[in-house]
Amino acid sequence: MAQAKPSFDWRLPAVWAAVLCVSWLTQSQIAVADEARAGHLISFGHALAVEGTSHLVIAALIPALYWMQRRFPLTHARNLPVHALAIVPFSLVHTTGMAALRFVWFAGILGEPFQFPLTFDRFSYEFTKDIFTYCMMNAGIMAFDYFRQHVSKPAPVAPPSVVSALPERFAVRQRGGTEVMVEVADIDWIEASGNYAILHVGGETFEIRSSLARLEGDLDPKRFVRVHKSHLVNIARVAEVTPWLSGDWRIRLQDGAEVNLSRRYRQRFEALAPVRS
């Protein structure tokens, strides 16, 4: 039987459209007020046209920002310099794009005189504003992604008569686009890393796009146990458990890694491997 294709999630473009429309109207009103304070009177329609060109280019750049988040997620601090550099091409495209649209609208369609000199001072001025815009857009992408993953999607409930099979392996994408199969039984431990989880397998690490809570639900609870808010361990890979600080314990795994066993999760751990003082 053919598998039904997932329906398109219209909520994300709808939310972005609403956010950009509110920003468009707000910035247009601010532009009218700023010009009035400077002694220049412009119509609200003129301000809408000017701000509309800026927001159209930003809307067109949203897919590129999503690609940057997938390729260089901001949940990893090492990617911050990449995003800092990316603001430069973002600002160049935004500035030149809205300049072209304004020329087409005012000079080409309305036949009005129009000037938008692309000077160093102008690019510097727009770049200063685009730093804030780039940061806010990426913050919005991360917030929407978090909401979709943790809030808006209810946990699926299987019928009582259906027992879902636990996965025995994961397909993990490596650099270069190739995928390798990782056997669940070979996983030593798993740590959370933002929207990703890092699988530690025999001294190697692999990233998988999943929350730790989701992986905990997918894996065999008799084999994998949560020992910390950021760690899952394969109980068969535990080599040693020793007392630590403030009532916590320290787990040493067979690969030599050490993780904390928090008091909060100790009862779960001892249900599988009782610790005798």
Secondary structure, DSSP 8 states (H G I E B T S, - for coil): ---------THHHHHHHHHHHHHHHHHHHHHHHHHHHTT----HHHHHHHHHHHHHHHHHHHHHHHHHHHHS-TTSGGGHHHHHHHHHHHHHHHHHHHHHHHIIIIIIIS---------HHHHHHHHHHHHHHHHHHHHHHHHHHHHHHHTSS------TT------SEEEEE-TTS-EEEEEGGG--EEEEETTEEEEEETTEEEEESS-HHHHHHHS-TTTEEEEETTEEEEGGGEEEEEE-STT-EEEEETTS-EEEE-GGGHHHHHHHS----
